[in-house]
Amino acid sequence: MSLEKATNPIMDRRESLNNTNSSEKEIKSERLNLLVTPEIKKKLVKKANEEERSLNYIVNTILKSNL
């Protein structure tokens, strides 16, 4: 085992992904998870929740105005 492999679990995981018969979608999902840190994930979830609330507000306003 090389020093890089021994000290880099992400590289080990990428290598195992390349050596499996996983579907292309699963591989892409795993690679994305390796790149997205928990901090980035929190920001993405927060932004998605804000956008969802905005969209719900717009939809509810339109529905109320049509009643």
C-alpha positions as YAML, in Angstrom:
chain: A
units: angstrom
residues:
- id: 1
  name: MET
  ca: [0.00, 0.00, 0.00]
- id: 2
  name: SER
  ca: [1.38, 3.38, -0.94]
- id: 3
  name: LEU
  ca: [1.76, 6.18, 1.58]
- id: 4
  name: GLU
  ca: [-0.89, 8.22, -0.25]
- id: 5
  name: LYS
  ca: [-3.43, 5.41, 0.07]
- id: 6
  name: ALA
  ca: [-2.60, 4.88, 3.71]
- id: 7
  name: THR
  ca: [-3.12, 8.54, 4.57]
- id: 8
  name: ASN
  ca: [-6.02, 9.36, 2.24]
- id: 9
  name: PRO
  ca: [-9.28, 7.46, 2.87]
- id: 10
  name: ILE
  ca: [-11.01, 9.48, 0.14]
- id: 11
  name: MET
  ca: [-8.60, 8.12, -2.44]
- id: 12
  name: ASP
  ca: [-9.24, 4.59, -1.11]
- id: 13
  name: ARG
  ca: [-12.99, 5.11, -1.49]
- id: 14
  name: ARG
  ca: [-12.61, 6.49, -5.03]
- id: 15
  name: GLU
  ca: [-10.47, 3.54, -5.98]
- id: 16
  name: SER
  ca: [-13.01, 1.08, -4.62]
- id: 17
  name: LEU
  ca: [-15.75, 2.88, -6.57]
- id: 18
  name: ASN
  ca: [-13.76, 2.51, -9.74]
- id: 19
  name: ASN
  ca: [-13.28, -1.22, -9.10]
- id: 20
  name: THR
  ca: [-16.93, -2.09, -8.43]
- id: 21
  name: ASN
  ca: [-19.78, -2.78, -10.81]
- id: 22
  name: SER
  ca: [-21.93, -0.05, -9.28]
- id: 23
  name: SER
  ca: [-24.35, 1.77, -11.52]
- id: 24
  name: GLU
  ca: [-23.11, 5.04, -13.01]
- id: 25
  name: LYS
  ca: [-25.66, 6.99, -10.95]
- id: 26
  name: GLU
  ca: [-24.45, 5.44, -7.69]
- id: 27
  name: ILE
  ca: [-20.84, 6.19, -8.55]
- id: 28
  name: LYS
  ca: [-21.63, 9.83, -9.35]
- id: 29
  name: SER
  ca: [-23.61, 10.16, -6.13]
- id: 30
  name: GLU
  ca: [-20.75, 8.73, -4.06]
- id: 31
  name: ARG
  ca: [-18.21, 11.00, -5.74]
- id: 32
  name: LEU
  ca: [-20.40, 14.01, -5.06]
- id: 33
  name: ASN
  ca: [-20.69, 13.00, -1.41]
- id: 34
  name: LEU
  ca: [-16.90, 12.83, -1.21]
- id: 35
  name: LEU
  ca: [-16.63, 16.41, -2.50]
- id: 36
  name: VAL
  ca: [-19.42, 18.00, -0.45]
- id: 37
  name: THR
  ca: [-18.33, 18.81, 3.08]
- id: 38
  name: PRO
  ca: [-20.87, 18.88, 5.91]
- id: 39
  name: GLU
  ca: [-20.59, 22.68, 5.97]
- id: 40
  name: ILE
  ca: [-21.39, 22.97, 2.27]
- id: 41
  name: LYS
  ca: [-24.22, 20.45, 2.67]
- id: 42
  name: LYS
  ca: [-25.77, 22.59, 5.46]
- id: 43
  name: LYS
  ca: [-25.63, 25.68, 3.23]
- id: 44
  name: LEU
  ca: [-27.23, 23.81, 0.33]
- id: 45
  name: VAL
  ca: [-30.03, 22.47, 2.52]
- id: 46
  name: LYS
  ca: [-30.64, 25.93, 4.00]
- id: 47
  name: LYS
  ca: [-30.81, 27.49, 0.52]
- id: 48
  name: ALA
  ca: [-33.15, 24.76, -0.71]
- id: 49
  name: ASN
  ca: [-35.44, 25.27, 2.29]
- id: 50
  name: GLU
  ca: [-35.53, 29.03, 1.70]
- id: 51
  name: GLU
  ca: [-36.40, 28.51, -1.96]
- id: 52
  name: GLU
  ca: [-39.07, 25.97, -1.08]
- id: 53
  name: ARG
  ca: [-40.67, 28.39, 1.41]
- id: 54
  name: SER
  ca: [-40.63, 31.14, -1.23]
- id: 55
  name: LEU
  ca: [-42.21, 28.85, -3.78]
- id: 56
  name: ASN
  ca: [-44.87, 27.73, -1.29]
- id: 57
  name: TYR
  ca: [-45.66, 31.37, -0.50]
- id: 58
  name: ILE
  ca: [-46.06, 32.18, -4.20]
- id: 59
  name: VAL
  ca: [-48.26, 29.14, -4.84]
- id: 60
  name: ASN
  ca: [-50.43, 29.84, -1.80]
- id: 61
  name: THR
  ca: [-50.82, 33.49, -2.78]
- id: 62
  name: ILE
  ca: [-51.89, 32.52, -6.29]
- id: 63
  name: LEU
  ca: [-54.32, 29.92, -4.97]
- id: 64
  name: LYS
  ca: [-55.86, 32.40, -2.52]
- id: 65
  name: SER
  ca: [-56.22, 35.06, -5.20]
- id: 66
  name: ASN
  ca: [-58.08, 32.62, -7.46]
- id: 67
  name: LEU
  ca: [-60.64, 31.68, -4.80]
...
